[in-house]
Amino acid sequence: VYPWLRGLGYTSLGVFLLGFLLWNIDNIFCDSLRNFRKKVPPIITVTTQFHAWWHILTGLGSYLHILF
């Protein structure tokens, strides 16, 4: 009915799926990511916490889907 809502629906799905993808990467490469985090500066370690990104992105995706 409202064409502008289509973008919101796709965005909510995309954000949710990105969080799901990062969570799976974290599960598969957990040991490698831990070793990588020991070698890099602290700001990089924060951004490579993909499990935390999963929580943030799936929460945002769910919120956007509710708005949709």
N, C-alpha and C positions, 0 to 999 in steps of 0.2 A: 504494500500500500504506500509506504514512504520510501522512496529510492535511497535517501541519504542514510537510512538504517542499515542498508546492505554493508556499507563500509565499516560500521560499528560491529556488526556480526562477524565479518572477516577479521577485523582487528582483534576482537576478543578471542576468537579461535586461534589466530596466529600467535598471540602472546602466550596463551595457555600451552600450545604445542611447543613453543620455544622453551618454556620452563620444563616441560616434560622431556624434551631433548637434552637439555643441560643436566637434568637429574640422571638420565640414563648414561650420559658421558661420565658423570661423577661415579656412578656405580661400576661401570666397566673399567675405568682407568683410575680407580681410587688410589692404589699404591703408587702409581706413576705421578699422580698429582701431588701426593704427600711429599715425595722426594723432590719434585719440582719446587714446591713451596719452601722447602728448607734452603734452597739455593738463591732465591730471588728476594728483592726488597719487600718489606711488609705491605706496601700499597698494592703490590701485585698479588700477594697472598690473599688479600681481602677480596679482590675481584675474581679470583679463581675458586672461590667457595661456591661451587655450582649447586650444592644442596640448598644453600641459603637463597640463591637466585631462583631455584625451583619454587620455594615458598612464596617469594615476592611475586614472581611472574604468574604463577597459577592463581594466587590471590587477586592480582590485578585482572587477569583474564576472566576470572569468575565474576568480579565486580562489573566489568564491562559487559559480560553476558547478561547479568541481571538488568543493567541499564537497557540493553538491547531488547 
